[in-house]
């Protein structure tokens, strides 16, 4: 199709452009006839064919292809029709041609619509002509141009070579293209027909070749079109991910919708990573009126008070109950320590107590006038008291019997804070700028024991700007100068300043709150910003995450941590009587994207049972968790450890046997609450650092020891036969090998075992049932010493992590000759954990730098990082595991075992459930070129 004309320059004779309104086969037939309608000595170069799709997305790469074809052509054949006249591509080609060529070289094939020439105006009659674009062709011709009426040609069956009409039409185009008269062309054609029989086979061959080239060109155009569409979708997907990131705190619901649509357009690495991290988006609870307060219970409820009091499930955000249709008198809310009682303080000092044991049906217990004035804060104590703090002082109620509360006494005037134990209270004096520290006796008698140093002119705290730590040993006081002072009040008679925190806000401190363990202090600014501080060492506090979810709102007026410290709820309102409560996923002073955190100890690799119902994690000791019991994991039991440093453990193929120890010990977990050892004859001596189960045979590999320079060998890998789980049998000891927590791996077919050596290489063994293992090959990572291994599912692709922080992929289908595929070096420090998704092209890694990263391994030659997971701080020396169904990723580290949801479908369902559908106006803002099609419809 691109053969040059003999003795002439390389190029195309003509460029044929047409819309999808004219049949493609007709165009190919017309092209073929035109190319062969010539003298015997003439060998035409080609006719360039381009079929326009009016819905084809603009692509600079596709236009470059078209422009090259136009540049190399001497004539432009335009298949005129209303569809072609409306096509942006056809119009663009015409504009280019008239700019770079003469209108005399533009030939018109009239295929549909109306085409009328006005001789008086020497132009087309545009009031009736709809087959040509007026904007491009108006005034382009000085005289009536040449066109051929092809409206009679509707199907390929009509294109009979002997049809005089077709001969006439083709000659109209062949004449100017070949530079001869029409009669000469037709005469040559007639003479050529007489020689047709002699040349039939050569003609068929030539036509076949031309057809094949045309088909190839069509396939190329089709592929280019699909590539352009794909590139456009990928670019738009990435743009939506970026847009979602920019509004993740201010408009989290819209961000959720954009992330779902981004993955729907194209599952790019950016979209997949953003989905996994989307758990960190705050949940929004909108309300009306002034923000009164928030409170969380130990039973997982969240109370939000604005113009009414509503109860939500803290974990899911589901509304459980709305206590009043409208109640503007609410001023404060608080839960009892056991989470069964909710106290509501009113603006007149009255307190109402409700039984919320059944959150779906709260039951009123009592109402008591506690004190005059507006209620500012309610504090329950473990001893069954309720301290009611009002703007005039407050009172102490005995609520041990919540149906019959009684007053025990009054609090001093200007009481602004009380400790959770009920032993200390804080008062302020506006006259001398002092804070008073008081003790509260069991009889509710207050005694002033100390005066805190003057605050050097800073605005004093209000009830919302001072808080005691849960144990009552630390007091935080905030002022209008954005500073918060920490006092050590463990000895109330000798309070001591520990440090000052600078919230770096604009308008002062709105509220302060300690986490349940007292290690984190949240500062709510009057500029709508929440700052988290690590105050576990009051002498050396340091700041953490800044939560910026309230642009345009007034001060954050309430903050409360969830009972497990993994959530933080806040509330604020603006001047327009709009209230917003937000629930943030936090861990310590950092944001997190984890689903939950299990309080385990140890960094040994977590292990899921094959059916996914149980998880063994930690290792110091190993704890069993029920994964199918209610909305979240629930601890079932702990399995004894045989080593002070802990032990690795893994489930067998039967799903109920847990193996651990060294020598191997087996536990029956049919009743997860009472694991039963089934190897009583084994003398327990040590814990294995690493353990791996063969997926095909009843073989178990255990490792011990750490990496060390040669020739020192600090441990070996042992292979055990566990067909009889009550009597594990040692098969062989693989000398020279050492193993970290995740440095032993079996191939998916069970025939290959990989383990690192003391020299830092990876040794491969052939393994089989009832046969001693034999060395099959060796991998030399070259860059560093191997520290972690993981096989990809379904084949023999091995991921190798080393002590330089690099991850390398190896093809070990021929173990004697392993082939290095790709490599990435994302971590700083030794890789401590590697895991591969059981069914997908997804892997996870973690290293000494404490970062947990997700990888797309669909192309072993090029690993693509999907995300760096928000763990709530660094997680060094952790180990990893995917659940059998691939929906969860578990990471065991020194601060518990964390779980992430990594199933895109499940994540998108959650995002849709947590956010309202994107509106048409929002859609038009972010996707103006696409038809409104909400992703969560």
Secondary structure, DSSP 8 states (H G I E B T S, - for coil): -----TTS-SSEEEEEEEETTS-HHHHHHHHHHHHHSS-TT-----EEEEEE-TT----HHHHHHHHHHHHTEEEEEEEE-HHHHH-HHHHHHHHHHHHHS-GGGEEEEE-SS---EETTTTEE-TTT--SS-HHHHTT--SS---EEE-TT--SGGG--TT-HHHHHHHHHHHHHHHTS-HHHHHHHHHHHHHTTTTTHHHHHHHHHHHHHHHHHHHHHHHHHHHHHHHHHHHHHHHHHHHHHHHTTTTSHHHHHHHHHHHHHH---HHHHHHHHHGGGS-EEEEEES---EEEE-TTSEEEEESSSEEEEETTT--EEEE--S--TTEEEEEE-TTS-EEEEEETTSEEEEEE-SSGGG-EEEEEEE--SS-EEEEEE-TTSEEEEEETTEEEEEE-SSGGG-EEEEE--TTEEEE-TTSSEEEEEETTTTEEEEEEE-TT--EEEEEEE---TT-----TTSEEE-TTSSEEEEE-TTSEEEEEE-SSGGG-EEEEEEE---SS-EEEEEE-TTSSEEEEEETTS-EEEEE-SSGGG-EEEEEE---TT---EEEEEE-TTSSEEEEEEE-TTSEEEEEEEEEETTEEB--SEEE-----EEEEE-TTSSEEEEESTTEEEEESSSSSS-EEEEEE--SSTT---EEE-TTSSEEEETBTTEEEE-SSGGG-EES-TTS---B--SEEEE-SSSSEEEEE------TT-----EEEEE-SSTTS-EEEEEETTB---TT-EEE-TTSSEEEEEBTTS-EEEEEEETTEEEEEEEEE--SSS-EEEEEE-TTS-EEEEEETTS-EEEEE-SSGGG-EEEEEE---SS-EEEEEE-SSSSEEEEEETT--EEEEE-SSTTS-EEEEE--BSS--TT-EEEE-TTSSEEEEEETTEEEEEE--HHHHHHHHHHHS----HHHHHHH-TTS----TT-
